[in-house]
């Protein structure tokens, strides 16, 4: 079977309708981020963070709504790459097209219509999946009828399928993608954290995830104060995290390593929280599911050149209406080097919040 590369346009496609008529939130619901720097953090680092925090508001205000595109007669693989029948990449990729994918083209299975997950499930990064890729599929997951099948890497982590089960209005289906699949029409939505500011595009999907997670909870969360631990991650290890956890537990905080729990339980815990403390990390992606008005204290080592990646969680708080404090400690760009937080002044700030 060979796909027809001259397929007629489909004006009834839900992807097109999903991008029409939405405006970004203005002003953003969350108050400006509060920034507290340790005494030995270089002033230029603090200034760089402040500038980036202010810039986001202007960027969102000037942003256009996410747009949908239908690519005809293309190939995709487990890495999220898209290419044409001549083996030429259609979208920019950080890696070359793999030889295995080129060899698999001749015998590639053919699918008529697929919703594209942009390879967000393939890199196994919780933030990029929940905050960027999953919202780009809301047009599909909100459908009243069984949604269009979603192209999904064979190597997708568990949380991807858990999130789709919580997010999809009816039952969803996926098409596992290995070295190559040929697609007659590949439905692609633009993505980025900025797109979350177009709240009405994703609100029903995220509300559904929260409601189903809370309904599934066997028992209510034991505390409305939550510490999201990083003791299960080798990146940016906090040398005195155990001491901090003990101090917070004495103040009524529950310490949780999110990756050890089912996704629905993670969401239920965050939804019940009124104050969340955490080192910078993917666990704070759950701010998407927190009740508006939650108080957030985010801790991380600051370094020149690392600011853009570090402010992603503050953007979630601005969009979803939380009170966010960033606690900057001195640090460097070495991801596996241990660092310590000044516990006493941090606790005073948390107590006052």
C-alpha positions in Angstrom: 0.0 0.0 0.0 1.4 3.4 -1.0 0.1 6.6 0.5 -1.3 9.2 -1.9 0.8 12.3 -1.6 -1.9 14.5 -3.2 -4.6 14.0 -0.6 -7.4 16.6 -0.6 -7.6 19.1 2.3 -9.7 18.1 5.3 -11.6 21.2 6.6 -13.3 19.1 9.2 -10.1 18.2 11.0 -10.4 18.9 14.8 -6.8 20.1 14.9 -7.7 23.3 12.9 -10.7 24.1 15.1 -8.7 23.6 18.3 -6.4 26.6 17.4 -9.1 29.2 16.7 -10.3 31.9 19.0 -8.0 31.7 22.0 -6.1 34.5 23.7 -3.4 34.3 26.3 -4.2 35.2 29.9 -3.7 38.9 30.6 -2.6 39.7 33.2 -1.1 36.4 34.3 -3.0 35.0 37.4 0.1 34.4 39.5 1.9 37.3 41.2 5.5 38.2 40.2 8.0 35.7 41.5 9.9 36.7 44.7 13.7 36.1 44.4 15.9 35.6 47.4 19.6 35.2 46.9 22.2 33.9 49.3 24.9 36.5 50.2 27.6 34.8 48.1 25.5 34.6 44.9 27.2 36.9 42.4 25.1 40.1 41.8 25.2 39.5 38.0 23.5 36.1 38.5 20.7 37.6 40.5 20.2 40.4 37.9 20.1 37.9 35.1 17.3 35.9 36.9 15.3 39.1 37.5 15.5 40.1 33.9 14.3 36.7 32.7 11.4 36.7 35.1 10.2 40.1 33.9 10.7 39.2 30.2 8.2 36.3 30.4 5.2 38.5 30.9 6.0 40.5 27.8 6.7 37.4 25.8 3.3 35.8 26.7 1.4 39.1 26.0 2.9 39.2 22.4 2.5 35.4 21.7 0.2 34.0 19.1 -1.9 31.0 19.9 -0.4 27.6 19.1 -1.1 26.5 15.6 -1.8 23.1 14.0 -0.3 21.6 10.9 -1.1 18.5 8.8 1.9 17.0 7.2 1.1 14.6 4.3 2.9 11.4 3.4 5.8 11.4 5.9 7.7 8.9 8.0 8.2 9.1 11.7 10.3 7.0 14.2 10.6 6.4 17.9 12.9 9.5 18.3 10.2 11.8 17.1 11.9 12.5 13.8 9.8 13.3 10.7 11.2 12.8 7.2 9.9 12.5 3.6 10.1 9.7 1.0 13.6 10.9 -0.1 15.0 10.5 3.4 15.1 14.3 4.1 14.2 15.5 7.6 11.1 17.6 7.5 11.6 19.1 11.0 14.9 20.0 12.6 16.3 17.2 14.8 19.3 17.3 17.3 20.5 14.0 15.8 20.9 12.7 12.2 18.3 10.4 10.8 19.3 6.9 12.0 20.4 4.3 9.5 17.9 1.9 11.0 15.1 4.2 10.1 16.3 4.7 6.5 16.5 0.9 6.1 13.0 0.4 7.6 11.3 2.8 5.1 10.7 0.1 2.4 8.7 -2.2 4.7 7.2 0.5 7.0 3.6 0.0 8.0 1.2 2.7 6.8 -1.3 4.6 8.9 -3.9 7.1 7.6 -4.1 9.6 10.5 -1.9 10.0 13.6 -1.7 12.7 16.3 2.0 13.6 16.7 3.5 13.6 20.2 6.7 15.4 18.9 8.9 12.8 20.4 8.2 14.3 23.8 7.7 10.8 25.2 10.9 9.5 23.8 13.3 11.7 25.9 11.7 10.5 29.1 11.6 14.0 30.6 8.5 14.5 32.8 8.5 18.3 32.5 8.7 18.3 28.7 6.0 15.7 28.4 3.5 17.2 30.9 4.1 20.9 30.3 4.7 20.9 26.6 3.8 17.7 24.7 0.6 16.7 26.5 -1.0 20.1 26.1 -0.3 19.9 22.4 -2.5 16.8 22.3 -5.5 18.4 24.1 -7.4 18.9 20.9 -7.3 15.1 20.4 -7.8 14.1 24.0 -10.8 16.4 24.4 -12.7 14.9 21.5 -16.2 13.5 22.4 -15.7 10.6 20.0 -12.8 8.1 20.4 -9.8 10.3 19.6 -7.4 10.0 16.7 -4.6 7.4 17.5 -1.5 9.0 18.9 2.0 8.1 17.6 3.9 6.8 20.6 7.5 5.7 20.9 7.9 2.0 21.8 10.3 3.2 24.6 7.8 5.6 26.2 8.1 5.7 30.1 5.2 4.6 32.3 4.1 8.1 33.2 3.2 8.8 29.5 0.5 6.2 29.3 -0.7 7.0 32.8 -1.1 10.7 31.9 -3.0 9.8 28.7 -5.4 7.6 30.6 -6.1 10.5 33.0 -6.3 13.1 30.3 -8.4 11.5 27.5 -12.1 12.1 27.5 -13.0 8.7 25.9 -10.7 5.8 25.6 -7.5 6.6 23.8 -5.4 4.5 21.5 -1.7 4.7 20.5 0.3 3.4 17.6 3.7 2.1 18.8 6.5 3.7 16.7 9.8 2.0 16.2 12.3 2.6 13.4 9.7 3.8 10.8 6.0 4.3 10.2 4.6 5.9 7.1 1.7 8.3 7.8 -0.7 9.7 5.2 -1.6 12.6 7.5 0.4 13.5 10.6 -1.3 16.1 12.8 1.1 18.4 14.5 0.5 21.1 17.1 3.2 23.7 18.0 4.4 23.4 21.6 6.2 25.4 24.4 5.6 26.4 28.0 4.3 29.7 26.7 1.3 27.9 25.1 0.0 27.1 28.6 -0.9 30.7 28.9 -3.7 30.0 26.4 -5.5 28.3 29.3 -8.8 27.6 27.7 -7.1 25.3 25.2 -6.0 22.9 27.9 -8.2 23.7 31.0 -10.7 20.9 30.4 -8.0 18.3 30.0 -6.0 19.3 33.1 -9.2 19.6 35.2 -10.1 16.0 34.1 -6.7 14.8 35.2 -7.1 16.4 38.6 -10.7 15.1 39.1 -9.8 11.5 38.2 -6.7 11.5 40.3 -8.6 12.8 43.4 -11.4 10.4 42.8 -9.0 7.5 42.7 -7.3 8.4 46.0 -7.9 5.6 48.5 -7.3 8.1 51.4 -6.9 11.8 51.7 -3.3 13.2 51.6 -1.9 13.3 55.2 -0.8 17.0 55.0 -1.4 20.2 53.0 2.3 20.9 53.2 4.5 19.0 50.7 8.2 18.6 50.2 9.2 17.1 46.9 12.5 15.3 47.4 15.3 14.8 44.9 17.0 12.0 46.9 16.2 9.6 44.0 18.0 11.7 41.4 21.8 11.8 40.7 21.5 15.3 39.2 22.0 18.4 41.3 22.3 16.4 44.6 21.7 18.5 47.7 24.3 17.5 50.3 22.2 18.4 53.3 18.8 17.4 52.0 18.1 14.9 54.7 18.6 17.6 57.4 16.3 19.9 55.5 13.6 17.2 55.2 13.8 16.5 58.9 13.4 20.2 59.7 10.4 20.5 57.4 8.7 17.3 58.7 8.8 18.9 62.2 6.8 21.7 60.7 4.2 19.4 59.3 5.5 18.8 55.8 5.2 15.4 54.1 8.3 14.4 52.1 7.7 12.6 48.9 9.8 11.2 46.0 7.3 11.6 43.2 8.9 9.1 40.8 8.1 6.2 43.3 4.3 6.9 43.1 1.7 6.3 40.5 0.9 9.5 38.6 -2.6 9.8 39.9 -1.3 9.7 43.5 1.3 12.4 42.7 -1.4 14.7 41.3 -3.7 14.1 44.3 -1.0 15.0 46.8 -0.1 18.2 44.9 -3.8 19.2 44.6 -4.2 19.0 48.4 -1.1 21.0 49.1 -1.2 24.7 50.2 2.5 25.0 50.5 5.1 23.2 48.4 8.8 23.2 49.0 11.2 21.6 46.5 14.7 21.8 45.0 14.5 22.7 41.3 13.5 19.6 39.3 10.9 17.9 37.3 8.7 17.2 40.3 7.6 20.9 40.3 6.0 20.3 36.9 3.0 19.3 39.2 2.4 23.0 39.8 0.1 22.6 36.8 -2.2 20.5 39.0 -1.9 22.5 42.2 -4.9 24.5 43.5 -4.6 28.2 42.6 -3.0 30.3 45.3 -0.6 27.6 46.4 2.6 28.9 48.0 5.8 27.5 46.4 9.4 27.7 47.6 11.8 26.5 45.0 15.5 26.0 45.9 18.4 25.7 43.5 22.1 26.5 43.0 22.5 29.5 40.7 25.2 29.8 38.0 25.9 31.9 35.0 24.3 30.5 31.9 21.8 28.3 33.7 19.1 30.8 34.2 16.8 30.1 31.3 16.3 26.4 32.2 15.9 27.2 35.9 13.0 29.6 35.6 10.6 27.2 33.9 8.8 26.4 37.1 8.3 30.1 38.0 6.5 30.4 34.6 4.1 27.6 35.7 3.2 29.5 38.8 2.6 32.7 36.9 0.2 30.9 34.6 -1.6 28.8 37.1 -1.9 31.4 39.9 0.6 30.4 42.6 2.8 32.5 45.0 6.3 31.5 44.0 9.5 32.2 45.9 12.9 31.3 44.4 15.7 30.7 46.9 19.0 31.0 45.1 22.1 29.4 46.6 25.6 29.6 45.2 26.5 26.9 42.7 28.0 26.0 39.3 27.0 24.3 36.1 28.2 20.9 37.1 25.0 18.8 37.3 26.4 16.1 39.6 28.3 18.3 42.1 26.9 18.4 45.6 25.6 21.7 47.0 24.1 22.8 50.3 21.3 25.0 51.2 21.4 27.4 54.2 18.7 25.8 56.2 18.1 28.3 59.0 17.3 31.4 56.8 15.4 29.2 54.4 13.2 28.0 57.2 12.6 31.5 58.4 11.4 32.4 54.9 9.1 29.4 54.7 7.7 30.1 58.2 6.9 33.6 57.1 5.2 32.7 53.9 
